[in-house]
Amino acid sequence: MSARSNPALPPDEVAESLFHAEHETLLRAILGNSTDGLFVVDAQNRILYANDMVRRILGPGFMNHTHYDPRNWSERNGLFYPDTRTPYPAEELPLYRSLRGEQPPEVDLFVRNAAHPEGRHFRVRSRPVRDSHGQLLGAITNLKDTHDQRQAEAVQRRSKLRFQLMLETAQEGVWMIDADRRTTYVNQYAATLLGYTPEEILGRHLFEFICQEELARSTQELATQESEGQAVLVHDFRLMRKDGTPVWTLIAACPVQDESGGYLGSLAMITDISQRRENEEKARRLNAELEQRISERTAQLEFSNRELESFAYSVAHDLRVPLRSISNFTQALSEDYSATLDSTGRDYLQRIRASSQRMAELIDGILAISRVNSAELVETDVDLSGLANTVAEQLQRWAPERTIRFQIQEGLVDRGDAQLLRLVLENLMGNAWKFTREKPVAEIAFGTLPGTGNGRVYFVRDNGAGFDMEYQKKLFGVFQRLHTQQEFEGHGVGLATVQRIIRRHKGRVWGEGRVLQGATFYFTLHELAGPPPASR
């Protein structure tokens, strides 16, 4: 619609006020291609001009009414909202106020109509137009589409809010400083950790919150970030609380840089490790106390062992002298006065000599156990199969008339003291050899059980006299025997010696048997504590 064709205004006044005739075409072209909506009304609310953007914003119905009444138009063509819920009062619209001669401020409106059924945000600015005499001629209204911008800003605000919420609810401290080491941000966790509010920390120098002993370290770490642009991880770092007490922390820090790589400051994540340090200190003290106690107990044990060993040798020496005298005098009586003694007297002398001989053997057993406990353990790779074969050959030579079937598993090598482990096999295989002497064909086996999941388990098995499992606990006691001296000779120290040797090798030994159906003795070496595996 041309201003000059509008009969409501003098053509020369309208042309002079709004559109200069010779520039009208140019102005219409410029306004028509504007990305903002623009329309002009006269003082009687009649539409004089509206560009295409206005039609797209307010819908085609906008141009169907030459007289603009905001209240009627809002009801028919759409509603203006200050937000997405509440209708905007028509009399408060910028255009309506401009036509009252006011200078209304710019406002953000939400428009929902046929063109924008979902609604859209616009920035609205309206100004009254007056002639040179101040007479109101109409108003010019500008509509700027801000919907996409507002949407982007809303997304940005939500993202910022989420990030802020994440920082404030984090169970770690977050601290930012600028290039001058002054605090630009600190979250609630970090502030509370030091006994401050965030407001008390903002703007203050970082070094005000660091223990004096850590200042040199801090300066070095910050210099590394600034010069090399690398993140750093600082262990066991002490910050200073408001009350002057230190708090142990773990700090992961990285530099903050501009687009050209220039240093802007630093961002640090702070983890409170006070509890961990306290637990470590408790563990250190407990370990120190335990080591002290172990040292004291070891010293006591070593002293006791030395005393016991000294006692054993002393007793052995003191007992051997009278035993030797008894043995010598009974032998002299037998040789010199045999003719004057009757059979009963000679039997008494024989019993005295046998008892003194057994007493000497028991003394030798005590000394043997003492030597096992005190001997230095020299560990090497030991060929157990080879030792077992050597022991078997020795046993066979002692009684070549016996029929013995040895089954020895080959290739068994383990770590240990060769001399002590040979003593183990001599005792176990010697017992098997002794307790199978009543068998026409003795069977003695040495090997390992199939995988038990708890380390290698060795065994020595025989088909001899066996034993009653009711007395199993007596097997490894010193001088404890399950058979009489008349049935099977012995001193009751062999299995006790075996147990002490195996224990020195951090292993276990146990036995299983059935009367007249043989026995099996198991042992392990360098085994972690655990229940004995089931026998096979």
Buried (B, 14 or more C-beta within 10 A) or exposed (E): EEBEEBEEBEBEEBBEBBBEEEEBEEEBEEBEEBEBBBBBBBBEBBBBBBBEBBBBBBBEBBBEBBEBEBEEBBEEBBBBBBEEEEEBEBEEBBBBBBBEEBEBEEBBBBBBBEBBEEBBBBBBBBBBBBEEEEEBBBBBBBBBBBBEEBEEEEEEEEEEEEEEEEBEEBEBBBBBBBEEBBBBBBBBBBBEBBBBEBEBBBEBEBBEBBBEEBEEBBEEBBEBBBEEEEBBEBEEBBBBBEEEEBBBBBBBBBBBBEEEEEBBBBBBBBBBBEEEBEEEEEEEEEEEEEEEEEEEEEEEEEEEEEEBBEEBEEEBEEBBEEBEEBBEBBEEBBEEEEEEBEEEBBEEBEEBBEBBEEBBEBBBBBBBBBEBBEBEEEEEEBBBBBBBBBBBEEBBEEEEEBEBEBEBBEEBEBEBBBEBBBBBBBBBBBBBBBBBEEBEEBBBBBBBBEEBEEBBBBBBBBBBBBBEBEEBEEBBEBEBBBEEEEEBEBBBBBBBBBBBBBEBBEBBBBBBBEEEEBBBBBBBBEBEEEEBBEEE
